[in-house]
């Protein structure tokens, strides 16, 4: 398995008992792409020695996997803290897995090689925490950012997005499991459109409410 570069793994659960998956990873020093599909409980070891060449990481929930417990958030944060100095990650995608709280986001923002980020935010993430995460991304070569389950995009968050020097693509999305619309500040949206240095693509692929002077204008 020393030459294995791509691994796609589908399982009903992902835990420390899934020795076969973690054994394959640890014995695959050339692994660059890892896609994991999970439908139940999951946990991730803090350290996986086979990830030193990893560039593309995806975790898909089917259906939506909720993981709001502090223990799960801490586990994921510790995992990404380990990856900061132990991988070459360029793209991270977490789809239908609501596990990325503030600590995990800040750990991800410290990954120096990160370029593309597509994630499902934890529902209790605060506006200030999202803003601080985006500001930290300003130190990275982020070119594409997609946020799922972003219930609000206030002025401060949109201004932080506009400051990302290499960002060319930004989008927000929902899945069939998301119920809320995204509330967007009109002034912040204009600031993003007119001041972002390289932004060429903006997509809101769901129901949004643009707010101006406290009055919402609804767009489909």
C-alpha angles and dihedrals in degrees: 000000000000091000097045109127104166128043127177115184128184120192140156091229135017115204143130086279090067090089092155094064096043091044091055090049094049091050094049107077092167095054111137104162125044122177118179124187115195132174102181142025117341141183132179127215113244091234130034111174093200094070100077093107096036114136105161124043125178131174116187126190119206109217106006112296115211116204107166099143117119089235093057093046091049091049093053092044091053091049092054092044086059092049093054091082100018108059145038096232115176101162131034123183126179110178122185091351112113100196107109107107127167098284093050092047092052090048090051091048088060094060101109098205098050116129108153126041125181113168147155109234123224109255095236095055110128126226092244091051092052090048092050091050092052091047089054089052087063088080091059134070094252111169101164130034127178121180123195121194095017100155094182137027103187126184096269093052093048091047089053090051090052089056095059099111100207102031111131101161131040128171142161122209141179132204129214087269095060116089105178128082120227116254111213129192110234094212090050091049091052090047090053093049097046104036107033105110100215108011110136103159131045121172132180102185098185144034113317137179117212110206124210123174090343093304116114122221111199124218128181 
